[in-house]
Amino acid sequence: MRLRTAASKKEGVQWLEKAAAGGSLTGQYNLASAYLYGDGCRADAKRAIELCRACAEQGVADAHNMLGFIHAT
């Protein structure tokens, strides 16, 4: 997910936080991506890994891929 402006990126991350807190796997995965790349928030690899692990444990294949990418870099 890529957001367009700084304001919309920040707002997007706020919505992703709400979706992730509500149990949305898509929200968790997209929030992990935002934290990994600093897209709308400060980059935080630790938080990205936490979110990815939570998704991967629930069977999200893309989260497994992201974890592999994080650990390879």
N, C-alpha and C positions, 0 to 999 in steps of 0.2 A: 504494500500500500504506500503510495506517495501522495502527500498533501501539497497544496500549492503555495500558500502564503504563510508567513511566520505566525500570524494570528490564527489562521485556519488550522495550521499544524498543531499549535498549542491546544486549540479547542478539540481537535481530532483526538489527541492523546487523552484529554479529559474524558471524552466519550468512550474511548477504548478502555480506560481504567474502569468505568462504570460497567461496561459489557463484560470485562474480565472478572470483576468482582461478582457479577451475576452468574458466572459459570460458563460464559460463552467461550468455546474453544477457539473460534475464529478471532474473537476479541483478544484472547490471551496470546495467540500466535502473532497477530498484527501488532500488539503492544510490545511483544518481545522484539519484533523487527524494529519498531520505533526506538526502543532503548538500545538495540545493537548499533544502529546507524546514527543515533542522535537526531532523529527526524521528528521535530516538534517538542523535543525534550533533551536534557543533557544525556549524552551517551553513558550507559551504565551496563557494562558487560555482565556484572554479577546478577543484576535484575533480569537481564535478557535470558541468562542461563536458567535462573529459577523458573521463569515463565515457560521457557522451552521444555524444561524437564517435566513440568506439570502437564503440558500438552502431550509430550511424548509418552508419558505414563498412561495417558488416556487414548493412545493409539493414533495420534496425529503424525502421519509420515513426514510431512514437511518439517515438523519440529525436530524429528530425528536428523533430518538433513541439515537443519540450521545448527544443531548441536555439533554435528561433525565439522561443519564449516568453522564454527567458533573455536573448537579445539585444534583444528588444523592451522589456524592463523596465529 
